[in-house]
Amino acid sequence: MTTAHIPVVDFGSQFQDNKEQLGITLVDIFRTVGFVYLKNHGVPEETIQGAFGSSQKFFELGTDTKKKYGRPPGTDVNSGYVPVGMERLNAFLENEHKTVEIREAYNYLPFDKTKLPSEVPQFDETLSTLFVESTRLARDIFECIALGLCLEKQDIFVSSHQLIGQRGNPTTLRTLSYPPIDPSAEDAAQLTRCGTHSDYGTITLLYQDEIRGLEVENRDDVFLPALPMPGTILVNVGDLLQRWTSDLLRSTRHRVTCNNMQAIKKTRQSLAFFVHPDDNFTVKCLDGSDKYPPVSAGEYLQDRFKLTY
């Protein structure tokens, strides 16, 4: 199996030399595939590995310790630890609603210091550093997408995400851990790592470890592997950006499965940077159509959380 269905783009060199052509390339990929691997993205490898290291140390803590830093129930606060079973991404899919998702997470918001694990002293520093680098890259990607779409207001995406990292914007760096699964267990057939879903926001930046499992749906409704590719970041379109562009750009469904018997015996980690507009920004179709009614970015996310938490 390969990842040939997901293109690889050299972001750094093109961003400096031919930003407009890079934007056209990204828009074409996001219109057809919805996912792209970016290489030469500018996020230092030591920054990524530092965040992975802190994430691993946190998830190695005992369950009771992790629960001290738990995400509260409901939709008002989205920071803190999410234990296995708290969130269900596949609850409303008829063919998956009985499947159990074996996944835990920690939602990191740099302005919320109330749930930082004291047992991992470098946790805040390493995740904050990756958050800042991811924000820079996301803004560069937004600049390219606006060019590729030939928008009259070229700063529309950057200006609607001004508060990233501050109260008033829900952009989140999420650390994820998928515990090992025994394929011989009686209930193994009912387990998965992450149910089929699309992301809620504008774009997502995904940092993967070396353990496979992620699958992306193509236009023929077939799920194909999105294998880890060293030195790259996987970027995909979210639901709000698809809505914003009147379905021109594609928010592609994806999942993390237990299909590989060797992979599920190992702990899998990933870091997902979920990018959202400022809460008070109203998303309207860029083409002036009424394909989707205007929606408050903050209210839209709250409604999605009500379905999964």
matplotlib code that plots the C-alpha trace (Angstrom):
import matplotlib.pyplot as plt

x = [0.0, 1.2, 0.0, 0.0, -3.6, -2.5, 0.0, 3.2, 4.0, 7.3, 5.8, 8.9, 10.6, 7.4, 6.1, 9.2, 9.5, 6.0, 3.4, 0.6, 1.3, 1.5, -1.9, -3.3, -1.8, -3.1, -6.6, -6.7, -5.6, -8.1, -10.8, -10.2, -8.5, -8.9, -5.6, -1.9, 1.5, 3.6, 7.4, 9.9, 7.1, 9.4, 8.3, 11.5, 11.8, 13.0, 9.9, 7.7, 9.6, 9.6, 5.8, 5.6, 7.9, 5.7, 2.6, 4.0, 5.0, 1.5, -0.3, 2.1, 0.7, -1.9, -5.5, -6.4, -3.6, -4.7, -8.3, -7.2, -6.7, -9.9, -11.9, -15.2, -18.4, -20.4, -19.3, -18.2, -14.6, -12.6, -9.2, -7.9, -7.7, -10.3, -10.4, -11.3, -15.0, -15.8, -15.9, -17.6, -16.9, -18.9, -22.0, -24.3, -23.0, -25.4, -22.6, -20.3, -22.6, -21.9, -18.1, -16.0, -13.3, -10.1, -8.5, -7.5, -6.5, -5.4, -6.8, -4.2, -5.2, -2.3, -4.4, -5.8, -3.2, -5.6, -5.2, -1.4, 0.0, 2.6, 4.0, 5.3, 7.3, 8.0, 4.4, 3.3, 6.6, 6.9, 3.2, 3.2, 6.2, 4.5, 1.3, 3.2, 4.9, 1.7, -0.1, 2.6, 2.3, -1.5, -1.5, 0.9, -1.4, -4.4, -2.4, -1.8, -5.4, -6.7, -4.4, -5.4, -9.1, -8.4, -10.4, -11.1, -10.3, -7.0, -6.7, -10.1, -8.7, -5.9, -8.1, -10.8, -8.3, -6.7, -7.2, -5.5, -3.9, -6.2, -9.6, -12.2, -10.6, -11.0, -8.0, -6.6, -3.5, -4.7, -2.3, -3.7, -2.8, -4.2, -3.4, -2.4, -5.2, -5.0, -6.3, -7.2, -9.5, -13.2, -14.3, -11.6, -13.9, -16.0, -13.0, -11.6, -9.1, -11.0, -14.4, -15.2, -15.5, -14.6, -13.0, -15.0, -12.9, -11.1, -7.9, -6.1, -2.3, -1.5, 1.8, 2.0, 4.3, 5.6, 2.6, 0.1, -3.7, -5.0, -7.2, -8.7, -11.8, -11.5, -14.1, -15.2, -16.1, -13.1, -10.8, -7.1, -4.1, -2.4, 0.8, 3.3, 5.8, 8.9, 9.5, 6.0, 2.9, -0.5, -2.9, -6.7, -9.7, -12.4, -16.1, -16.2, -13.9, -15.9, -19.0, -17.2, -16.3, -19.7, -18.3, -15.5, -12.9, -13.5, -13.7, -12.7, -13.8, -11.1, -10.6, -8.0, -8.6, -7.5, -7.1, -3.3, -2.8, 0.8, 0.1, -2.7, -0.4, 1.6, 0.7, 0.1, 0.5, -0.4, -0.6, -3.5, -3.7, -7.3, -7.7, -10.9, -12.0, -12.5, -15.7, -17.5, -16.7, -19.6, -18.9, -20.7, -20.3, -17.4, -19.1, -22.1, -24.5, -26.9, -25.9, -25.3, -26.8, -24.3, -23.2, -21.3, -18.0, -18.2, -21.8, -21.1, -18.3, -20.5, -23.2, -20.7, -19.4, -22.9, -23.0, -19.7, -19.3]
y = [0.0, 3.5, 7.1, 7.9, 9.1, 12.0, 14.4, 15.6, 19.4, 21.1, 24.0, 26.0, 26.5, 27.3, 29.7, 31.8, 31.5, 31.2, 31.7, 32.1, 28.9, 27.1, 28.4, 27.1, 23.7, 23.5, 24.6, 21.9, 19.3, 20.4, 20.5, 16.9, 15.0, 17.2, 16.1, 17.0, 16.1, 19.2, 18.9, 21.6, 23.2, 25.1, 23.5, 22.4, 18.6, 19.1, 21.1, 18.3, 15.7, 17.8, 17.9, 14.1, 13.5, 15.5, 13.9, 10.4, 11.3, 12.6, 9.5, 7.2, 8.7, 6.7, 7.1, 8.8, 11.3, 12.1, 12.6, 15.4, 17.4, 16.3, 18.2, 19.2, 17.6, 19.8, 22.3, 25.4, 24.4, 22.3, 22.0, 19.1, 15.3, 13.3, 9.7, 6.7, 6.6, 10.3, 11.3, 9.4, 10.5, 7.7, 7.7, 8.7, 6.4, 3.5, 1.0, 2.2, 3.2, 0.0, 0.3, 1.3, 3.9, 3.2, 6.6, 9.2, 12.8, 16.0, 19.3, 22.1, 25.7, 28.0, 30.5, 28.0, 27.2, 25.5, 21.9, 21.7, 18.4, 19.3, 15.8, 16.7, 20.0, 20.6, 20.0, 23.6, 24.8, 22.1, 22.2, 26.0, 26.1, 23.7, 25.7, 28.9, 27.2, 25.5, 28.9, 30.4, 27.6, 27.7, 31.4, 30.8, 28.1, 30.5, 33.1, 30.5, 29.3, 32.9, 33.4, 30.1, 31.0, 34.5, 36.1, 39.8, 40.1, 38.3, 38.5, 37.0, 33.8, 35.4, 38.2, 35.8, 33.9, 36.8, 35.5, 32.1, 31.2, 33.7, 33.6, 34.1, 31.5, 27.8, 26.6, 23.6, 21.5, 18.0, 15.3, 11.8, 8.4, 5.1, 2.3, -1.2, -3.6, -7.4, -8.7, -12.0, -10.5, -11.5, -7.9, -7.0, -6.9, -4.2, -1.9, 0.9, 3.7, 6.6, 6.5, 7.9, 11.6, 14.9, 17.8, 20.7, 23.8, 25.4, 23.3, 20.7, 20.1, 16.5, 15.3, 11.5, 9.0, 5.9, 3.7, 3.3, 3.3, 6.5, 6.1, 8.7, 8.3, 8.9, 10.1, 6.5, 6.1, 3.8, 4.3, 4.3, 4.4, 7.8, 6.3, 8.2, 10.1, 11.3, 15.1, 15.9, 17.3, 16.1, 19.0, 18.6, 20.8, 21.0, 21.4, 25.1, 25.7, 23.5, 25.4, 28.7, 27.8, 26.4, 22.9, 23.8, 22.6, 19.1, 18.2, 14.5, 11.9, 9.9, 7.3, 5.4, 1.7, -1.6, -3.2, -3.7, -6.5, -5.5, -1.8, -2.2, -4.1, -0.8, 2.5, 5.1, 8.8, 11.9, 15.6, 17.4, 21.2, 22.0, 25.5, 27.5, 31.1, 33.5, 32.7, 35.9, 35.6, 34.9, 32.4, 33.3, 31.6, 33.4, 33.1, 35.2, 32.2, 31.0, 27.4, 27.6, 30.2, 32.4, 30.8, 32.0, 30.0, 29.7, 28.5, 26.1, 24.4, 24.3, 22.5, 19.9, 19.3, 18.6, 15.6, 14.0, 14.7]
z = [0.0, -0.7, -0.1, -3.8, -3.6, -1.3, -3.1, -1.5, -1.9, -1.2, 0.7, 1.8, -1.6, -3.4, -0.7, -1.2, -4.9, -6.4, -3.8, -6.3, -8.1, -4.7, -3.9, -7.1, -6.4, -2.9, -4.0, -6.7, -4.2, -1.5, -4.2, -5.3, -2.4, 0.7, 2.1, 1.3, 2.7, 3.2, 3.2, 4.0, 6.1, 8.4, 11.7, 13.4, 14.0, 17.5, 18.3, 17.0, 18.9, 22.1, 22.0, 21.3, 24.2, 26.6, 25.3, 25.9, 29.4, 30.2, 28.8, 30.8, 34.0, 36.0, 35.1, 38.4, 37.9, 34.3, 35.4, 37.7, 34.6, 32.9, 30.3, 31.9, 30.5, 28.1, 25.5, 27.3, 28.0, 25.6, 27.4, 29.4, 29.4, 27.5, 28.7, 26.6, 26.0, 26.7, 23.1, 20.3, 16.7, 15.2, 17.3, 14.5, 11.8, 11.4, 10.5, 13.4, 16.3, 18.2, 17.7, 20.7, 20.1, 22.0, 22.3, 24.9, 24.3, 25.9, 24.4, 24.8, 24.8, 25.6, 27.5, 29.9, 32.6, 35.0, 33.7, 33.1, 34.5, 37.1, 36.8, 33.3, 33.9, 30.2, 29.0, 28.7, 27.1, 24.5, 23.5, 23.4, 21.1, 18.7, 18.9, 17.9, 15.0, 13.8, 13.9, 11.7, 9.2, 9.2, 8.4, 5.5, 4.2, 4.5, 2.5, -0.3, -0.3, -0.7, -3.7, -5.2, -4.9, -6.4, -3.6, -3.8, 0.0, 0.2, 4.0, 4.7, 6.2, 8.2, 9.5, 10.7, 12.8, 14.5, 18.1, 17.7, 21.0, 22.9, 24.5, 21.7, 19.4, 20.0, 17.9, 19.7, 19.8, 20.6, 21.7, 21.1, 22.3, 21.0, 23.6, 22.3, 21.4, 21.7, 18.3, 19.9, 22.5, 22.3, 21.7, 19.2, 16.3, 18.0, 18.7, 16.6, 17.3, 15.9, 14.2, 10.7, 10.8, 9.2, 11.1, 12.3, 11.6, 8.6, 8.4, 10.4, 10.7, 11.7, 13.1, 13.0, 14.7, 12.8, 13.6, 10.7, 11.0, 9.6, 6.5, 4.2, 2.1, -1.7, -4.1, -4.7, -1.0, -0.5, 2.5, 1.7, 4.1, 4.8, 6.0, 8.2, 6.0, 7.8, 7.5, 6.4, 8.0, 6.8, 6.2, 5.5, 4.9, 7.7, 7.5, 8.0, 5.1, 2.8, 3.9, 3.4, -0.2, -1.0, -1.3, -3.6, -1.2, 0.3, 3.9, 3.6, 6.0, 7.7, 10.5, 12.5, 12.2, 13.8, 10.4, 10.7, 13.3, 14.0, 14.3, 16.9, 19.3, 19.7, 21.2, 18.5, 19.0, 17.0, 17.4, 15.7, 15.4, 14.8, 13.3, 13.8, 13.1, 15.9, 17.9, 16.9, 13.2, 10.9, 8.1, 4.8, 1.4, -0.4, -3.7, -2.5, -2.9, -0.3, -0.5, 3.3, 5.6, 7.5, 10.8, 13.8, 14.0, 17.7, 17.7, 14.9, 17.0, 20.1, 18.1, 16.9, 20.4, 21.6, 19.2, 20.3, 24.0]

ax = plt.figure().add_subplot(projection="3d")
ax.plot(x, y, z, "-o")
ax.set_aspect("equal")
plt.show()
